[in-house]
Amino acid sequence: MTCSAMTSALLLPILACCLLSASVSVAGGNFYNDFDITWGDGRAKILNNGQLLTLSLDKASGSGFQSKSEYLFGKIDMQLKLVPGNSAGTVTAYYLSSQGRTHDEIDFEFLGNLSGDPYTLHTNVFTQGKGNREMQFKLWFDPTNDFHTYSLLWNPQQIIFMVDGSPIRVFRNLENRGVAFPKNQAMRIYSSLWNADDWATRGGLIKTDWKNAPFTASYRGFNADACVWVAGRSRCPARKMGGSGAGAWMDYQMDVTSQKRMSWVQKNYMIYNYCADRKRFPQGLPTECTIN
Ligand SMILES: *[C@@H]1O[C@H](CO)[C@@H](O)[C@H](O)[C@H]1NC(C)=O
């Protein structure tokens, strides 16, 4: 072995190791520091020194958690691994929400299914207490096999829903056309696993099979590169030069490649779009559906 080959053979693992630990510390989410378990009487658990959180559901109760912080804009990532096998009737909700009657809310909800049948990823956006903006998707992978990343990029121009980095849905700021946009109310992150077999799977036709209980969903890899609401003020992460790094999401706009990716997802995996549901809106589609 030559000297330089040896150096690089020695250096590479060290470098790789440093890079790895750097990215781990950036991802840095620790469920003990960032979240509170809010209900479920021991059914929600934080494990592995705060690196893993599990929710469970049985006939008596589901469980849930919420973030300690409130956020106003950010890029928020969470990895989820959903209830495997026969998860029909179960719903895993993961969302941001502010408080009160005119609250804002950004939802991911995963509706379980019979073994082998696809989960439905249900999304919605509430502004000033008004929702009715459902879009639903199938996924291009089995979300119960492994962890996948579900992200929200929320800045003053738009909210982008992402799955493993692919944008699947955008809600644009169309305030100038009279559509309210979430930008004044800080939101907490909430998640819960619960029984919704009156509606979740094939419209409530398929009930939860309690023989399979307890049902478990797992979370890891939380990362919030976000403005945190502290004492009535928003504190944003420092922006780095060159537009990447912390805070780059603040003025992010989708480029042509991401637009194409989103069109691909919507064309192939979208199963419901309120903007295409004219029967539901006989007086005309909501304004945001009519603007390109
Ligand atoms: C469950 O699978 C059936 C059959 O493929 C499908 O029609 C349905 O949309 C799936 N999801 C839910 C939540 O019912």
The ligand as an SDF file (V2000), in Angstrom:
LIG
                    3D

 14 14  0  0  0  0  0  0  0  0999 V2000
  -57.8940    0.6720    1.0030 C   0  0  0  0  0  0  0  0  0  0  0  0
  -57.8420   -0.1720   -0.1060 O   0  0  0  0  0  0  0  0  0  0  0  0
  -58.9530   -0.0800   -0.9810 C   0  0  0  0  0  0  0  0  0  0  0  0
  -58.8110   -1.1630   -2.0520 C   0  0  0  0  0  0  0  0  0  0  0  0
  -57.6200   -0.9780   -2.7770 O   0  0  0  0  0  0  0  0  0  0  0  0
  -59.0240    1.3330   -1.5460 C   0  0  0  0  0  0  0  0  0  0  0  0
  -60.2070    1.4590   -2.3280 O   0  0  0  0  0  0  0  0  0  0  0  0
  -59.0370    2.3590   -0.4360 C   0  0  0  0  0  0  0  0  0  0  0  0
  -58.9550    3.6620   -0.9550 O   0  0  0  0  0  0  0  0  0  0  0  0
  -57.8400    2.1310    0.4770 C   0  0  0  0  0  0  0  0  0  0  0  0
  -57.6920    3.0940    1.5410 N   0  0  0  0  0  0  0  0  0  0  0  0
  -58.5950    3.3740    2.4810 C   0  0  0  0  0  0  0  0  0  0  0  0
  -58.1720    4.3330    3.5190 C   0  0  0  0  0  0  0  0  0  0  0  0
  -59.7150    2.9050    2.5190 O   0  0  0  0  0  0  0  0  0  0  0  0
  1  2  1  0
  1 10  1  0
  2  3  1  0
  3  4  1  0
  3  6  1  0
  4  5  1  0
  6  7  1  0
  6  8  1  0
  8  9  1  0
  8 10  1  0
 10 11  1  0
 11 12  1  0
 12 13  1  0
 12 14  2  0
M  END
$$$$
